[in-house]
Each structure stands twice: as C-alpha cells, then as structure tokens.
Amino acid sequence: MINPLKFIQGVKQEMFKVTWPTKREVLIGSLMVFVLATIAAIFFLLLDQIYKFLLDIILTINF
C-alpha cells in the first residue's frame, strides 16, 4: 500500500513537469477545430443533398 503523502508529493512533482499550452496555441487549436468541423458539416450537407436528389430520381421512375 502506498503512502498517501508520497502519492501527493509524486503528483505535485508530475504537475511541475507539465507544459501548459500558451494562449496562442489554444486559440490556433480551437480555430482549427472550428474550421474543420465547419468543412465537415458542409461536406456532409452536400453529400446528403446529392443522395436526396438521386433518391428522388430513383423513386419517381415508374415501371
């Protein structure tokens, strides 16, 4: 069983090793996520519209 005090000291030591991102890195990362999510949304919107168009054509064919 590990000593709780040693565990807390180990956690504290590990926290000092962490390199936190700068404001610029967070801003750029957030902007990239927003842009890529927007591009993906537009892509799937267009794909959905194409499938809808093709499905409408297929369903209106009378045999």
MOPAC internal coordinates of N, CA, C and O (Angstrom, degrees):
PM7 1SCF
backbone

  N    0.0000 0     0.00 0     0.00 0    0    0    0
  C    1.4662 1     0.00 0     0.00 0    1    0    0
  C    1.5276 1   108.15 1     0.00 0    2    1    0
  O    1.2310 1   120.98 1   -44.86 1    3    2    1
  N    1.3251 1   115.74 1   135.14 1    3    2    1
  C    1.4609 1   120.77 1  -177.02 1    5    3    2
  C    1.5238 1   110.42 1   -87.04 1    6    5    3
  O    1.2310 1   121.53 1   -34.67 1    7    6    5
  N    1.2873 1   114.67 1   145.33 1    7    6    5
  C    1.4604 1   121.55 1   178.83 1    9    7    6
  C    1.5347 1   108.77 1   -71.90 1   10    9    7
  O    1.2310 1   119.48 1   -52.73 1   11   10    9
  N    1.3453 1   118.60 1   127.27 1   11   10    9
  C    1.4708 1   120.58 1  -178.60 1   13   11   10
  C    1.5351 1   112.59 1   -59.54 1   14   13   11
  O    1.2310 1   120.10 1   145.29 1   15   14   13
  N    1.3247 1   117.42 1   -34.71 1   15   14   13
  C    1.4612 1   120.44 1   179.82 1   17   15   14
  C    1.5363 1   110.59 1   -66.23 1   18   17   15
  O    1.2310 1   120.35 1   137.45 1   19   18   17
  N    1.3319 1   116.94 1   -42.55 1   19   18   17
  C    1.4636 1   120.58 1   177.53 1   21   19   18
  C    1.5277 1   110.95 1   -65.59 1   22   21   19
  O    1.2310 1   120.90 1   143.85 1   23   22   21
  N    1.3188 1   115.88 1   -36.15 1   23   22   21
  C    1.4595 1   119.80 1   177.98 1   25   23   22
  C    1.5267 1   110.45 1   -62.49 1   26   25   23
  O    1.2310 1   120.27 1   133.87 1   27   26   25
  N    1.3174 1   117.08 1   -46.13 1   27   26   25
  C    1.4599 1   121.49 1   179.78 1   29   27   26
  C    1.5213 1   110.49 1   -63.80 1   30   29   27
  O    1.2310 1   120.18 1   140.16 1   31   30   29
  N    1.3260 1   117.26 1   -39.84 1   31   30   29
  C    1.4648 1   120.72 1   177.48 1   33   31   30
  C    1.5315 1   110.58 1   -63.80 1   34   33   31
  O    1.2310 1   120.40 1   139.93 1   35   34   33
  N    1.3137 1   116.85 1   -40.07 1   35   34   33
  C    1.4639 1   120.68 1   177.71 1   37   35   34
  C    1.5194 1   111.80 1   -64.63 1   38   37   35
  O    1.2310 1   120.82 1   139.65 1   39   38   37
  N    1.3224 1   116.04 1   -40.35 1   39   38   37
  C    1.4636 1   120.32 1   177.69 1   41   39   38
  C    1.5287 1   109.50 1   -63.25 1   42   41   39
  O    1.2310 1   120.70 1   137.30 1   43   42   41
  N    1.3205 1   116.28 1   -42.70 1   43   42   41
  C    1.4635 1   120.78 1   179.80 1   45   43   42
  C    1.5270 1   110.65 1   -62.07 1   46   45   43
  O    1.2310 1   120.17 1   137.67 1   47   46   45
  N    1.3165 1   117.28 1   -42.33 1   47   46   45
  C    1.4655 1   120.92 1   178.42 1   49   47   46
  C    1.5222 1   111.36 1   -63.04 1   50   49   47
  O    1.2310 1   120.63 1   139.20 1   51   50   49
  N    1.3212 1   116.40 1   -40.80 1   51   50   49
  C    1.4654 1   120.08 1   179.31 1   53   51   50
  C    1.5238 1   111.30 1   -67.39 1   54   53   51
  O    1.2310 1   119.98 1   145.26 1   55   54   53
  N    1.3277 1   117.65 1   -34.74 1   55   54   53
  C    1.4647 1   121.11 1   179.07 1   57   55   54
  C    1.5225 1   111.34 1   -63.87 1   58   57   55
  O    1.2310 1   120.19 1   146.73 1   59   58   57
  N    1.3330 1   117.23 1   -33.27 1   59   58   57
  C    1.4584 1   120.08 1   178.06 1   61   59   58
  C    1.5306 1   111.34 1   -71.06 1   62   61   59
  O    1.2310 1   119.58 1   158.20 1   63   62   61
  N    1.3157 1   118.40 1   -21.80 1   63   62   61
  C    1.4581 1   122.19 1   179.12 1   65   63   62
  C    1.5290 1   112.34 1   -81.17 1   66   65   63
  O    1.2310 1   120.37 1   163.69 1   67   66   65
  N    1.3284 1   116.90 1   -16.31 1   67   66   65
  C    1.4642 1   121.33 1  -176.59 1   69   67   66
  C    1.5267 1   109.36 1   -71.47 1   70   69   67
  O    1.2310 1   120.82 1   -46.66 1   71   70   69
  N    1.3241 1   116.03 1   133.34 1   71   70   69
  C    1.4597 1   120.75 1   173.49 1   73   71   70
  C    1.5240 1   107.50 1  -104.58 1   74   73   71
  O    1.2310 1   121.01 1   -67.70 1   75   74   73
  N    1.3181 1   115.68 1   112.30 1   75   74   73
  C    1.4492 1   121.18 1  -178.19 1   77   75   74
  C    1.5262 1   109.62 1   -81.69 1   78   77   75
  O    1.2310 1   119.96 1   -34.78 1   79   78   77
  N    1.3341 1   117.68 1   145.22 1   79   78   77
  C    1.4668 1   119.81 1  -179.69 1   81   79   78
  C    1.5255 1   110.83 1   -69.79 1   82   81   79
  O    1.2310 1   121.63 1   -28.39 1   83   82   81
  N    1.3180 1   114.49 1   151.61 1   83   82   81
  C    1.4624 1   119.60 1   176.89 1   85   83   82
  C    1.5296 1   109.29 1   -78.71 1   86   85   83
  O    1.2310 1   121.04 1   -10.56 1   87   86   85
  N    1.3212 1   115.62 1   169.44 1   87   86   85
  C    1.4701 1   119.77 1   178.41 1   89   87   86
  C    1.5265 1   110.65 1   -60.81 1   90   89   87
  O    1.2310 1   121.07 1   141.71 1   91   90   89
  N    1.3346 1   115.57 1   -38.29 1   91   90   89
  C    1.4656 1   119.95 1  -179.56 1   93   91   90
  C    1.5258 1   110.64 1   -64.55 1   94   93   91
  O    1.2310 1   119.98 1   136.82 1   95   94   93
  N    1.3280 1   117.63 1   -43.18 1   95   94   93
  C    1.4637 1   121.07 1   179.60 1   97   95   94
  C    1.5256 1   111.18 1   -64.33 1   98   97   95
  O    1.2310 1   120.46 1   140.29 1   99   98   97
  N    1.3251 1   116.73 1   -39.71 1   99   98   97
  C    1.4705 1   120.29 1   178.32 1  101   99   98
  C    1.5244 1   109.97 1   -66.02 1  102  101   99
  O    1.2310 1   120.52 1   138.05 1  103  102  101
  N    1.3331 1   116.61 1   -41.95 1  103  102  101
  C    1.4659 1   120.71 1  -179.97 1  105  103  102
  C    1.5234 1   110.80 1   -63.97 1  106  105  103
  O    1.2310 1   120.32 1   133.80 1  107  106  105
  N    1.3258 1   117.00 1   -46.20 1  107  106  105
  C    1.4699 1   120.53 1   180.00 1  109  107  106
  C    1.5342 1   110.58 1   -64.11 1  110  109  107
  O    1.2310 1   120.13 1   136.44 1  111  110  109
  N    1.3243 1   117.37 1   -43.56 1  111  110  109
  C    1.4638 1   120.61 1   178.67 1  113  111  110
  C    1.5191 1   112.10 1   -62.26 1  114  113  111
  O    1.2310 1   120.57 1   136.90 1  115  114  113
  N    1.3237 1   116.52 1   -43.10 1  115  114  113
  C    1.4685 1   120.59 1   178.91 1  117  115  114
  C    1.5243 1   111.04 1   -65.04 1  118  117  115
  O    1.2310 1   120.88 1   139.04 1  119  118  117
  N    1.3296 1   115.93 1   -40.96 1  119  118  117
  C    1.4626 1   120.07 1   178.89 1  121  119  118
  C    1.5260 1   110.99 1   -64.36 1  122  121  119
  O    1.2310 1   120.35 1   139.31 1  123  122  121
  N    1.3232 1   116.93 1   -40.69 1  123  122  121
  C    1.4648 1   120.54 1   178.20 1  125  123  122
  C    1.5274 1   110.94 1   -62.78 1  126  125  123
  O    1.2310 1   120.20 1   137.43 1  127  126  125
  N    1.3187 1   117.21 1   -42.57 1  127  126  125
  C    1.4658 1   120.60 1   178.42 1  129  127  126
  C    1.5223 1   110.29 1   -62.27 1  130  129  127
  O    1.2310 1   120.35 1   135.46 1  131  130  129
  N    1.3205 1   116.93 1   -44.54 1  131  130  129
  C    1.4576 1   120.63 1  -179.88 1  133  131  130
  C    1.5286 1   111.50 1   -62.65 1  134  133  131
  O    1.2310 1   120.27 1   134.56 1  135  134  133
  N    1.3334 1   117.09 1   -45.44 1  135  134  133
  C    1.4637 1   121.11 1  -178.96 1  137  135  134
  C    1.5269 1   110.73 1   -65.05 1  138  137  135
  O    1.2310 1   120.03 1   134.06 1  139  138  137
  N    1.3223 1   117.55 1   -45.94 1  139  138  137
  C    1.4708 1   119.76 1  -179.11 1  141  139  138
  C    1.5235 1   111.61 1   -67.10 1  142  141  139
  O    1.2310 1   119.95 1   144.16 1  143  142  141
  N    1.3327 1   117.70 1   -35.84 1  143  142  141
  C    1.4639 1   120.12 1   176.71 1  145  143  142
  C    1.5269 1   110.51 1   -66.03 1  146  145  143
  O    1.2310 1   120.35 1   142.12 1  147  146  145
  N    1.3199 1   116.93 1   -37.88 1  147  146  145
  C    1.4664 1   120.81 1   177.86 1  149  147  146
  C    1.5250 1   110.83 1   -66.58 1  150  149  147
  O    1.2310 1   120.57 1   136.45 1  151  150  149
  N    1.3317 1   116.52 1   -43.55 1  151  150  149
  C    1.4657 1   120.21 1   177.82 1  153  151  150
  C    1.5323 1   110.83 1   -61.83 1  154  153  151
  O    1.2310 1   120.32 1   137.21 1  155  154  153
  N    1.3237 1   117.00 1   -42.79 1  155  154  153
  C    1.4677 1   120.45 1   178.87 1  157  155  154
  C    1.5265 1   110.64 1   -64.27 1  158  157  155
  O    1.2310 1   120.00 1   139.48 1  159  158  157
  N    1.3258 1   117.60 1   -40.52 1  159  158  157
  C    1.4616 1   121.05 1   179.21 1  161  159  158
  C    1.5235 1   111.14 1   -63.29 1  162  161  159
  O    1.2310 1   120.33 1   137.03 1  163  162  161
  N    1.3209 1   116.98 1   -42.97 1  163  162  161
  C    1.4657 1   120.87 1   178.87 1  165  163  162
  C    1.5293 1   110.44 1   -65.55 1  166  165  163
  O    1.2310 1   120.57 1   137.71 1  167  166  165
  N    1.3304 1   116.52 1   -42.29 1  167  166  165
  C    1.4665 1   120.62 1   178.65 1  169  167  166
  C    1.5301 1   110.96 1   -58.69 1  170  169  167
  O    1.2310 1   120.49 1   131.40 1  171  170  169
  N    1.3440 1   116.67 1   -48.60 1  171  170  169
  C    1.4673 1   119.22 1  -178.19 1  173  171  170
  C    1.5247 1   111.62 1   -70.79 1  174  173  171
  O    1.2310 1   119.60 1   151.09 1  175  174  173
  N    1.3233 1   118.37 1   -28.91 1  175  174  173
  C    1.4629 1   120.73 1   174.26 1  177  175  174
  C    1.5276 1   109.80 1   -64.11 1  178  177  175
  O    1.2310 1   120.59 1   132.88 1  179  178  177
  N    1.3330 1   116.47 1   -47.12 1  179  178  177
  C    1.4659 1   119.90 1   179.09 1  181  179  178
  C    1.5216 1   111.67 1   -64.14 1  182  181  179
  O    1.2310 1   120.29 1   137.63 1  183  182  181
  N    1.3213 1   117.05 1   -42.37 1  183  182  181
  C    1.4594 1   120.94 1   178.63 1  185  183  182
  C    1.5296 1   110.50 1   -61.72 1  186  185  183
  O    1.2310 1   120.38 1   138.64 1  187  186  185
  N    1.3175 1   116.87 1   -41.36 1  187  186  185
  C    1.4651 1   121.47 1   178.86 1  189  187  186
  C    1.5284 1   110.51 1   -64.35 1  190  189  187
  O    1.2310 1   120.02 1   139.87 1  191  190  189
  N    1.3240 1   117.56 1   -40.13 1  191  190  189
  C    1.4585 1   120.62 1   179.83 1  193  191  190
  C    1.5299 1   111.27 1   -67.34 1  194  193  191
  O    1.2310 1   120.54 1   142.02 1  195  194  193
  N    1.3296 1   116.57 1   -37.98 1  195  194  193
  C    1.4732 1   120.11 1   177.42 1  197  195  194
  C    1.5228 1   110.26 1   -64.74 1  198  197  195
  O    1.2310 1   120.53 1   134.42 1  199  198  197
  N    1.3352 1   116.60 1   -45.58 1  199  198  197
  C    1.4701 1   120.08 1   178.82 1  201  199  198
  C    1.5255 1   110.96 1   -62.61 1  202  201  199
  O    1.2310 1   120.02 1   139.91 1  203  202  201
  N    1.3202 1   117.57 1   -40.09 1  203  202  201
  C    1.4589 1   121.22 1   178.46 1  205  203  202
  C    1.5273 1   110.30 1   -62.28 1  206  205  203
  O    1.2310 1   120.60 1   135.57 1  207  206  205
  N    1.3211 1   116.46 1   -44.43 1  207  206  205
  C    1.4624 1   120.69 1   179.47 1  209  207  206
  C    1.5257 1   110.89 1   -61.25 1  210  209  207
  O    1.2310 1   120.63 1   132.74 1  211  210  209
  N    1.3308 1   116.40 1   -47.26 1  211  210  209
  C    1.4633 1   120.24 1  -179.93 1  213  211  210
  C    1.5283 1   111.87 1   -64.56 1  214  213  211
  O    1.2310 1   120.69 1   140.00 1  215  214  213
  N    1.3244 1   116.29 1   -40.00 1  215  214  213
  C    1.4621 1   119.95 1   179.18 1  217  215  214
  C    1.5242 1   110.95 1   -66.37 1  218  217  215
  O    1.2310 1   119.67 1   141.34 1  219  218  217
  N    1.3277 1   118.23 1   -38.66 1  219  218  217
  C    1.4604 1   120.78 1   175.63 1  221  219  218
  C    1.5288 1   111.61 1   -61.46 1  222  221  219
  O    1.2310 1   120.79 1   139.39 1  223  222  221
  N    1.3305 1   116.10 1   -40.61 1  223  222  221
  C    1.4710 1   119.47 1   178.29 1  225  223  222
  C    1.5254 1   110.01 1   -64.09 1  226  225  223
  O    1.2310 1   120.14 1   135.06 1  227  226  225
  N    1.3303 1   117.33 1   -44.94 1  227  226  225
  C    1.4655 1   121.26 1  -178.47 1  229  227  226
  C    1.5211 1   111.02 1   -63.87 1  230  229  227
  O    1.2310 1   119.87 1   138.76 1  231  230  229
  N    1.3291 1   117.86 1   -41.24 1  231  230  229
  C    1.4590 1   121.15 1  -177.55 1  233  231  230
  C    1.5196 1   113.74 1   -74.62 1  234  233  231
  O    1.2310 1   119.86 1   159.89 1  235  234  233
  N    1.3104 1   117.88 1   -20.11 1  235  234  233
  C    1.4765 1   119.37 1   179.24 1  237  235  234
  C    1.5253 1   112.56 1   -88.87 1  238  237  235
  O    1.2310 1   119.79 1   173.37 1  239  238  237
  N    1.3092 1   118.01 1    -6.63 1  239  238  237
  C    1.4664 1   120.95 1   177.24 1  241  239  238
  C    1.5234 1   108.68 1   -73.21 1  242  241  239
  O    1.2310 1   120.83 1   -54.02 1  243  242  241
  N    1.3252 1   116.02 1   125.98 1  243  242  241
  C    1.4623 1   121.16 1   178.57 1  245  243  242
  C    1.5199 1   109.28 1  -105.99 1  246  245  243
  O    1.2310 1   121.27 1   -51.97 1  247  246  245
  N    1.3046 1   115.18 1   128.03 1  247  246  245
  C    1.4591 1   119.91 1   178.54 1  249  247  246
  C    1.5060 1   110.02 1   -96.66 1  250  249  247
  O    1.2310 1   120.10 1   180.00 1  251  250  249

